[in-house]
Amino acid sequence: MKKIIFALIILLSIPVYSEGKDVFAGRQKKFIKELFQSGDYFNTIAETRRLQLYDNDPELEYFIYTCYYLAGQYRTVTGQYKPAPDSNKYLPLMLLVSQSFIRLEDYTSAYSLLGPHSYAGFEQTAAFNFLLRRVEPLVLAGDFEPLDSELKDASQVLGSYPDFIQLKQDLEAFRENQGINPAAGAVMSAVIPGLGQLWSGRLIDAFLSLASVALPAAGGIYMKNQGHAGTAYTLFFFTGVFYAGNVYGGYNSAMRDNREKCIDNHSQMISRYGRYDPVVYIKFGSVFN
């Protein structure tokens, strides 16, 4: 008899418990949405973790790592987020991790993470946005070699899509806007001190490099002719040191020039086509209402 009464109590308490859980989940979702909209991402993450105890919606995991991304915790996203390939959020998740690698300036990982390029099954707007996110790390890295195959594959879906035609023109302009090879900059400064820096547009660096090599060399020659061999050899030693620094300066100037051009190219692309936004993949209506 006691067992029957106990079982009845348990059965009668289930609806009450369920109703309480539903009420909590509803209030919690509203609270989370308010925190997120206020930009309080860390508390948003903490409260969403609490919600996951009552709601195992896979959208919540993506939402949590979106908050990490928006809070600038890119290493957390790249180090901890391991989405399953069969997830319906797989592509948005991969984009989120790829963009986190971009923020960490690891452009090789950002590009390779997205895997073999395939635009089959995309409608044109989605295909174009996917293409943008794929070429973004290539533009930042100044790696234009894979672009031809990317554009060729995307053209099967995008065809005469206006933004696609414009993007192809922009990428060609970016390709022409590349600076010199850093090794070439070093060779130029080795032939004529300061030439590599001058070619990269750094006039003051070029003048200082030339002066740092020419002046001690001239002083060494003068001192040797005056019979001050010890002083002359000291000046020649510093001439060699400054000459080596000048060669490295030519290499480094070309590197910096290329980097600045890549950043400028990327800024132009973002200005024209828009910046990546992980929030567009969050269905607030279905998840947080």
C-alpha positions as CSV (number, residue, x, y, z in Angstrom):
1,M,0.0,0.0,0.0
2,K,2.8,2.4,0.9
3,K,4.5,1.7,-2.4
4,I,1.3,2.5,-4.3
5,I,0.9,5.8,-2.4
6,F,4.5,6.7,-3.1
7,A,4.2,5.9,-6.8
8,L,1.0,8.1,-7.0
9,I,2.9,11.0,-5.3
10,I,5.7,10.7,-7.8
11,L,3.3,10.6,-10.8
12,L,1.3,13.6,-9.5
13,S,4.5,15.6,-9.0
14,I,5.8,15.2,-12.6
15,P,3.6,17.8,-14.2
16,V,4.4,20.3,-11.4
17,Y,8.1,19.8,-12.0
18,S,7.8,20.1,-15.7
19,E,5.8,23.2,-15.4
20,G,8.4,24.7,-13.1
21,K,11.2,23.8,-15.5
22,D,9.4,25.4,-18.4
23,V,8.8,28.6,-16.4
24,F,12.5,28.7,-15.5
25,A,13.6,28.1,-19.1
26,G,11.3,30.8,-20.4
27,R,12.5,33.4,-17.9
28,Q,16.1,32.4,-18.4
29,K,15.9,32.8,-22.2
30,K,14.5,36.3,-21.7
31,F,17.3,37.1,-19.2
32,I,20.0,35.8,-21.6
33,K,18.6,37.7,-24.5
34,E,18.8,41.0,-22.4
35,L,22.3,40.2,-21.3
36,F,23.4,39.5,-24.9
37,Q,21.8,42.7,-26.3
38,S,23.6,44.7,-23.6
39,G,26.9,43.3,-24.7
40,D,27.6,41.5,-21.4
41,Y,29.0,38.4,-23.2
42,F,30.6,36.6,-20.3
43,N,27.5,36.7,-18.1
44,T,25.5,35.6,-21.2
45,I,27.8,32.6,-21.5
46,A,27.4,31.7,-17.8
47,E,23.6,32.0,-17.9
48,T,23.4,30.0,-21.1
49,R,25.3,27.2,-19.5
50,R,22.7,27.1,-16.8
51,L,20.0,27.0,-19.4
52,Q,21.7,24.0,-21.0
53,L,20.9,21.9,-17.9
54,Y,17.2,22.2,-18.9
55,D,17.4,22.7,-22.7
56,N,19.8,20.7,-24.9
57,D,19.1,22.7,-28.1
58,P,22.3,22.5,-30.2
59,E,21.7,26.2,-31.1
60,L,22.8,27.1,-27.6
61,E,26.3,25.8,-28.1
62,Y,26.8,27.9,-31.2
63,F,25.4,30.8,-29.3
64,I,27.9,30.4,-26.5
65,Y,30.9,30.3,-28.8
66,T,29.5,33.3,-30.7
67,C,29.6,35.1,-27.4
68,Y,33.3,34.1,-26.9
69,Y,34.0,35.4,-30.4
70,L,32.3,38.7,-29.8
71,A,34.2,39.0,-26.5
72,G,37.5,38.6,-28.3
73,Q,38.2,35.2,-26.9
74,Y,39.4,33.8,-30.2
75,R,41.8,31.2,-28.7
76,T,38.9,29.7,-26.7
77,V,36.9,29.3,-30.0
78,T,39.8,27.7,-31.9
79,G,40.9,25.6,-29.0
80,Q,37.7,24.3,-27.6
81,Y,35.0,24.3,-30.3
82,K,34.8,21.0,-32.1
83,P,31.5,20.8,-34.0
84,A,30.3,17.5,-35.3
85,P,30.3,17.3,-39.2
86,D,26.7,16.0,-39.2
87,S,25.5,19.0,-37.3
88,N,23.1,21.3,-39.0
89,K,25.2,24.1,-37.7
90,Y,28.4,22.7,-39.1
91,L,29.1,25.4,-41.7
92,P,28.3,28.4,-39.4
93,L,30.5,26.7,-36.8
94,M,33.4,26.3,-39.2
95,L,33.0,29.9,-40.3
96,L,33.1,31.0,-36.7
97,V,36.4,29.0,-36.0
98,S,37.9,30.2,-39.3
99,Q,37.2,33.8,-38.5
100,S,38.7,33.3,-35.1
101,F,41.9,32.1,-36.8
102,I,41.8,35.3,-38.9
103,R,41.6,37.4,-35.8
104,L,44.7,35.5,-34.5
105,E,46.4,36.2,-37.9
106,D,46.7,32.5,-38.6
107,Y,45.5,32.8,-42.2
108,T,46.7,29.3,-43.3
109,S,44.5,27.6,-40.7
110,A,41.6,30.0,-41.4
111,Y,41.6,28.9,-45.1
112,S,42.4,25.2,-44.7
113,L,39.8,24.7,-42.0
114,L,37.0,25.3,-44.5
115,G,38.1,22.3,-46.5
116,P,37.6,21.6,-50.2
117,H,35.6,24.3,-51.9
118,S,32.2,23.3,-53.0
119,Y,29.3,25.6,-53.7
120,A,26.8,23.0,-54.8
121,G,23.4,23.4,-53.1
122,F,23.9,27.0,-52.2
123,E,21.6,29.7,-53.4
124,Q,23.4,32.7,-54.8
125,T,23.5,35.0,-51.8
126,A,24.7,32.2,-49.5
127,A,27.3,31.1,-52.1
128,F,28.7,34.6,-52.4
129,N,28.9,35.0,-48.7
130,F,30.7,31.7,-48.4
131,L,33.1,32.7,-51.2
132,L,33.8,36.0,-49.3
133,R,34.8,34.1,-46.2
134,R,37.0,31.7,-48.1
135,V,38.9,34.4,-50.0
136,E,39.2,36.7,-46.9
137,P,42.3,34.9,-45.4
138,L,43.9,34.6,-48.8
139,V,43.7,38.4,-49.4
140,L,45.1,39.0,-45.9
141,A,47.9,36.6,-46.5
142,G,48.6,37.9,-50.0
143,D,48.2,34.4,-51.3
144,F,46.6,34.8,-54.7
145,E,47.5,31.4,-56.1
146,P,44.3,29.5,-54.9
147,L,42.0,32.3,-56.1
148,D,41.7,31.2,-59.7
149,S,40.3,27.7,-58.7
150,E,38.1,29.3,-56.0
151,L,36.5,31.7,-58.6
152,K,36.2,29.0,-61.2
153,D,34.3,26.7,-58.8
154,A,32.1,29.6,-57.5
155,S,31.2,30.7,-61.0
156,Q,29.2,27.5,-61.6
157,V,26.7,28.8,-59.0
158,L,27.2,32.5,-59.1
159,G,27.6,33.0,-62.9
160,S,26.6,36.6,-63.7
161,Y,25.7,37.5,-60.1
162,P,26.7,41.2,-60.0
163,D,28.6,41.2,-56.7
164,F,30.6,38.1,-58.0
165,I,31.6,40.0,-61.1
166,Q,32.7,43.0,-59.0
167,L,34.6,40.8,-56.6
168,K,36.6,39.2,-59.4
169,Q,37.6,42.7,-60.6
170,D,38.6,43.7,-57.1
171,L,40.7,40.6,-56.6
172,E,42.5,41.2,-59.8
173,A,43.2,44.8,-58.7
174,F,44.5,43.4,-55.3
175,R,46.8,41.0,-57.2
176,E,48.3,43.9,-59.1
177,N,48.6,45.9,-55.8
178,Q,51.2,43.5,-54.4
179,G,54.5,44.9,-53.2
180,I,57.9,43.4,-54.1
181,N,59.2,40.1,-52.8
182,P,61.0,40.6,-49.5
183,A,64.0,38.7,-50.8
184,A,64.2,41.2,-53.7
185,G,64.1,44.0,-51.2
186,A,67.1,42.6,-49.4
187,V,69.0,42.1,-52.7
188,M,68.3,45.7,-53.8
189,S,69.6,47.0,-50.4
190,A,72.6,44.8,-50.8
191,V,73.4,46.3,-54.2
192,I,72.7,49.9,-53.1
193,P,72.2,50.6,-49.4
194,G,68.7,51.9,-48.8
195,L,67.3,51.0,-52.3
196,G,65.0,48.3,-50.9
197,Q,63.6,50.7,-48.4
198,L,63.2,53.4,-51.1
199,W,61.3,50.9,-53.3
200,S,58.9,50.2,-50.5
201,G,58.2,53.9,-50.1
202,R,60.2,54.5,-46.9
203,L,62.2,57.5,-47.8
204,I,63.5,58.3,-44.3
205,D,64.6,54.7,-43.7
206,A,66.3,54.7,-47.1
207,F,68.3,57.8,-46.3
208,L,69.3,56.6,-42.9
209,S,70.4,53.2,-44.3
210,L,72.5,54.8,-47.0
211,A,74.1,57.3,-44.5
212,S,74.8,54.6,-41.9
213,V,76.8,52.6,-44.5
214,A,78.4,55.4,-46.5
215,L,79.6,57.7,-43.7
216,P,81.6,55.1,-41.6
217,A,82.9,53.7,-44.9
218,A,84.1,57.1,-46.0
219,G,85.5,57.8,-42.6
220,G,87.4,54.5,-42.6
221,I,89.0,55.3,-46.0
222,Y,90.0,58.7,-44.8
223,M,91.5,57.4,-41.6
224,K,93.4,54.7,-43.5
225,N,94.8,57.3,-45.9
226,Q,95.9,59.4,-42.9
227,G,97.8,56.4,-41.4
228,H,95.3,55.7,-38.6
229,A,94.8,52.0,-39.4
230,G,93.3,51.0,-36.1
231,T,90.6,53.7,-36.3
232,A,90.0,52.9,-40.0
233,Y,89.4,49.2,-39.3
234,T,87.1,50.0,-36.4
235,L,85.0,52.1,-38.8
236,F,85.1,49.4,-41.5
237,F,83.8,46.9,-38.8
238,F,80.8,49.2,-38.1
239,T,80.3,49.7,-41.8
240,G,79.9,45.9,-42.2
241,V,77.5,45.8,-39.2
242,F,75.4,48.7,-40.6
243,Y,75.5,47.1,-44.1
244,A,74.1,43.9,-42.7
245,G,71.4,45.8,-40.9
246,N,70.6,47.7,-44.1
247,V,70.1,44.4,-46.0
248,Y,67.8,43.2,-43.3
249,G,66.0,46.6,-43.4
250,G,65.4,46.1,-47.1
251,Y,63.8,42.7,-46.5
252,N,61.8,44.0,-43.5
253,S,60.6,47.1,-45.4
254,A,59.2,44.9,-48.2
255,M,57.5,42.6,-45.7
256,R,55.9,45.6,-44.0
257,D,54.9,47.1,-47.3
258,N,53.2,43.8,-48.4
259,R,51.5,43.5,-45.0
260,E,50.1,47.0,-45.3
261,K,48.9,46.4,-48.8
262,C,47.1,43.2,-47.7
263,I,45.4,45.0,-44.9
264,D,44.3,47.8,-47.2
265,N,43.0,45.3,-49.8
266,H,41.1,43.5,-47.1
267,S,39.6,46.8,-45.7
268,Q,38.4,47.7,-49.2
269,M,36.8,44.2,-49.6
270,I,35.0,44.5,-46.2
271,S,33.9,48.0,-46.9
272,R,32.3,47.0,-50.2
273,Y,30.8,43.6,-49.2
274,G,30.4,43.7,-45.4
275,R,32.1,42.2,-42.4
276,Y,31.5,38.7,-41.1
277,D,28.8,38.6,-38.5
278,P,28.2,35.3,-36.6
279,V,24.9,36.6,-35.1
280,V,23.1,36.2,-38.4
281,Y,23.1,32.4,-37.9
282,I,21.4,32.6,-34.5
283,K,17.6,32.1,-34.7
284,F,16.6,34.3,-31.8
285,G,12.9,33.8,-32.6
286,S,13.0,30.0,-32.2
287,V,15.7,29.7,-29.5
288,F,15.1,32.6,-27.1
289,N,11.3,33.2,-27.2
